[in-house]
Amino acid sequence: MQSLLMLLLALVALAAVSAVAGLIGYSVSREGGSSVSTAIGRGAFVCFSVMTLFIALLAVLVAAMT
């Protein structure tokens, strides 16, 4: 039960990190001169790419722990 709680806590923390990465992607895109809708799309792409990376990393770590 405790390991499941730690996994959930790690997933929430990594989701927050990916949201910050999405905001950074949005701001970089806006600084580059993109329109708001294009910048939102690019920020969302960065956010979901980082989240996919973190989920894959968690899957590898969970498999290594068991």
N, C-alpha and C positions, 0 to 999 in steps of 0.2 A: 504494500500500500504506500509506503514511504517513497519508494522509487518511482511509482506512478505520479505522486505529487511533485516530486522533483522534476520529472519529465514535463509535466504540465507547466511548472514554473519556468523551466528553461524555454519552452515553446512560447510562453507569453513574453518573456524577456527578449527573445529573438524576433518576435513579431514587432515589438517596440523598436528594436534596432532597424528592422527593415522599413518601418514607417519613417524613421528619421532619414534613412538612405533615400526613400522616395521623395521626401521634402528637399533633400539636397539636390536630387536629380531635377526636381521642378525648378528650384532656384537657379541652378546652372543653366537650364534651358531658357529661363526668362532673361537671365543676364546675357545670353547669346542672341537675344532678339526674337525669340519665338513668340507666337501668340499664346494667349492663356490656354486655349483648348489644346494646342499642340504640346505646351509645357505640361499640362495635366496628364496627357497621354504618355509622355516620356517619363514623368515622375512615377506614374503607375507601373510602367514597364520595369523601371528600376526596382521599385518596391517588391513586385511579385517575383522578379528574378532573384533578388536577395533572399526572399522568403523560400523560394524553391531550393536555393543553395543550402540554407539552414536546415530545412526539412530533410534533405539528403544527408547532411552531416549528422543530424540526430539519428537517422536510420542506421547509419554506419556505427555510431557510438553505442546505440542500444544493442545492435547485433554483436558488437565486441564485448559488451558487458554480460551477455547471457551465454 
